[in-house]
Amino acid sequence: SLEQNPPATLQGEQIVLSFTVTNTGAADASMVELSFELPAGLEFVSASADGGDVTQETATSGAAIVVVTWESLPAGESAGAKVTAAIDPGTADGTVIDGAAAVMAENAKMASIAVSVGLPPTQPPDFQ
């Protein structure tokens, strides 16, 4: 699952994306990896994980990739990771920044989750 804090942000502000990885299977998952490539419009600030190892890599496009690895995740248990990013100051009002994160393990199917960060429009709608 994914939670964004604060729920609304402006250019230049920071957001924290909190990912929760849950093993819904009957067996322990081994070598669990969460991978999130920050889309254009988000600038990497920091990352952390509960009991996992965090690395930050650079894609060929220049985008930051956050990779979190847990040696194992017991059946029915969850682990968390947080990515702090800044909204690029040059991002236009009303822009929706879309990306995706993927989770995989040596002995489990891959899963993904959409990541969307929306900026408010220049002028709010006028409902009359």
Secondary structure, 3 states (H helix, E strand, C coil): CEEEECCCCCCCCEEEEEEEEECCCCCCEEEEEEEEECCCCEEEEEEEECCCEEEEEECCCCCEEEEEEEEEECCCCEEEEEEEEEECCCCCCCCEEEEEEEEEECCEEEEEEEEEEECCCCCCCCCC
